[in-house]
Amino acid sequence: MAKLAGVSSITVSRVVRLPDLVAPETRGRVEAAMRSSAMCRTCSLAAGQGSHPPIGVLVPTIANSIFADTVQGLSDELEPLGYAVILAQSRYDAAREDHMLSALLSRRPERHHGGLARHGRRCRLLRRAGIRVAETWDLPAAPIDAVAGFNNYEAGVTVANISSSKAATAWRSLRDDPRATRR
């Protein structure tokens, strides 16, 4: 690819990952070389050809059905619109989450979706990326962009208060279901 465009391999990489850093004439030569050599669809997308850029999705694990169901739902809705969903897992490890987020952002996604541990570096990375961010599964005090979640602590307190109140008769009757107890 680089030889075809008359540039170095790092320049090709920059055109794919950071096109704004490459001179327009040089970028045009590299993009033309990509088109003429039937470069892979992913690189063509990243260079602005064809369909939408990918959507990055970072979840703690896909072993938990709530995260797997969310990823499946995103894929089902976004893929027919021309988006590719790129999935990464942090496995509840902060260092891995940092690495996975950086890897996703290096693919220049149009958007990012995921529940992040609220660390300053990750928030700064997402803000600097200049992309839409949807945070889920929690309710951060200072959201980066859009949020679909709830405060887990407050939800737990509410459930505990309801369970211990006189109004919890209906809740308690559920516990008296012998079939539910056997399960």
C-alpha positions in Angstrom: 0.0 0.0 0.0 2.7 2.5 1.0 4.8 1.7 -2.1 1.7 2.2 -4.3 1.0 5.6 -2.8 4.7 6.6 -2.7 4.7 7.1 1.1 6.0 5.3 4.2 3.9 2.7 6.0 3.5 5.0 9.0 1.8 7.5 6.7 -0.7 4.9 5.6 -1.3 4.1 9.2 -1.9 7.8 10.0 -4.3 8.2 7.1 -6.4 5.3 8.5 -6.2 6.3 12.2 -5.6 10.1 12.2 -6.4 11.5 8.7 -6.4 15.1 9.9 -2.7 14.9 10.6 -1.9 14.0 7.0 -1.6 16.6 4.3 -4.6 16.5 2.0 -2.6 15.7 -1.1 -0.8 12.8 0.6 -4.0 11.6 2.1 -5.6 11.6 -1.3 -2.8 9.5 -2.8 -3.1 6.9 0.0 -6.9 6.8 -0.2 -6.6 6.3 -4.0 -4.1 3.5 -3.5 -6.5 1.9 -1.0 -9.4 2.0 -3.5 -7.4 0.8 -6.4 -5.9 -2.2 -4.5 -9.3 -3.3 -3.0 -8.0 -2.5 0.5 -9.9 -4.2 3.3 -13.4 -2.8 4.0 -12.4 -1.7 7.5 -9.5 0.5 6.3 -11.7 2.0 3.6 -14.3 2.8 6.2 -11.8 4.4 8.4 -10.5 6.5 5.5 -14.0 7.8 4.9 -15.1 5.5 2.1 -18.4 3.6 2.1 -20.6 3.2 5.1 -20.4 4.6 8.6 -17.4 4.4 10.9 -17.6 1.7 13.6 -19.3 2.1 17.0 -17.0 1.1 19.9 -18.5 -0.9 22.7 -16.6 -1.5 26.0 -18.2 -3.9 28.5 -16.9 -5.5 31.7 -17.8 -9.0 30.4 -20.0 -10.8 27.9 -20.4 -13.6 30.4 -23.1 -11.6 32.2 -26.3 -11.7 30.3 -27.2 -8.0 30.8 -24.0 -7.0 29.0 -24.4 -9.7 26.3 -28.0 -8.7 25.7 -27.1 -5.0 25.4 -24.4 -5.8 22.9 -26.8 -8.0 20.9 -29.4 -5.2 21.0 -26.9 -2.6 19.8 -25.7 -4.9 17.0 -29.3 -5.7 15.9 -30.2 -2.1 15.6 -27.0 -0.6 14.3 -25.8 -3.1 11.7 -28.8 -2.6 9.4 -28.0 1.1 9.4 -24.5 0.4 8.1 -22.6 0.6 11.4 -20.1 -2.1 12.5 -20.0 -2.8 16.3 -16.5 -3.3 17.7 -16.6 -5.0 21.1 -14.0 -5.0 23.8 -14.1 -6.5 27.4 -12.4 -5.1 30.4 -12.9 -8.2 32.6 -13.4 -5.8 35.6 -9.7 -4.9 35.4 -8.8 -1.1 35.4 -5.5 -1.5 33.4 -7.2 -3.7 30.8 -10.1 -1.2 30.6 -7.5 1.6 29.9 -5.9 -0.6 27.2 -9.2 -1.6 25.6 -10.5 1.9 25.5 -7.3 3.2 23.8 -7.5 0.3 21.3 -11.2 1.1 20.5 -10.4 4.8 20.1 -7.5 4.0 17.8 -10.1 2.6 15.4 -11.7 6.1 15.2 -15.2 5.1 16.1 -18.1 7.4 15.4 -19.5 6.7 18.8 -18.7 4.9 22.0 -21.1 2.9 24.2 -20.3 1.4 27.5 -20.3 1.6 31.3 -16.9 2.8 32.4 -15.3 2.9 35.8 -15.2 6.6 36.4 -11.5 7.5 36.1 -10.3 10.8 35.0 -8.0 9.5 32.3 -10.7 7.6 30.6 -13.1 10.5 30.7 -10.4 12.8 29.3 -9.7 10.3 26.5 -13.3 10.1 25.5 -13.8 13.9 25.7 -10.7 14.5 23.5 -11.9 12.0 21.0 -14.7 14.3 20.1 -17.2 11.5 19.6 -20.7 10.8 21.0 -20.6 8.8 24.2 -23.4 6.8 25.7 -22.7 5.7 29.3 -24.9 2.9 30.6 -25.6 0.7 33.6 -24.8 3.4 36.2 -25.6 7.1 36.7 -22.4 9.2 36.9 -22.4 12.5 38.7 -20.8 14.3 35.7 -21.8 12.4 32.5 -19.5 12.8 29.4 -22.5 12.9 27.0 -25.6 10.7 27.1 -26.6 8.4 30.0 -29.0 5.5 30.3 -28.7 4.1 33.8 -29.5 4.5 37.4 -27.7 5.0 40.7 -27.3 1.4 42.0 -26.7 2.5 45.6 -29.9 4.6 45.7 -31.8 1.8 44.1 -30.6 -0.6 46.8 -31.6 1.8 49.6 -35.0 2.2 48.1 -35.6 -1.5 47.8 -34.4 -1.9 51.5 -36.7 0.8 52.6 -39.7 -0.7 50.8 -38.9 -4.1 52.1 -38.8 -3.0 55.7 -41.9 -0.8 55.6 -45.5 -1.7 56.3 -46.3 -1.2 52.6 -44.1 -4.2 51.8 -46.8 -6.7 52.4 -47.1 -7.5 48.7 -43.3 -7.9 48.5 -43.3 -10.3 51.5 -46.1 -12.4 50.0 -43.9 -13.2 47.0 -41.5 -14.9 49.5 -44.4 -17.1 50.7 -44.7 -18.7 47.3 -43.5 -22.4 47.9 -42.7 -22.8 44.2 -40.4 -19.8 44.3 -38.8 -21.1 47.5 -38.0 -24.4 45.9 -36.3 -22.7 43.0 
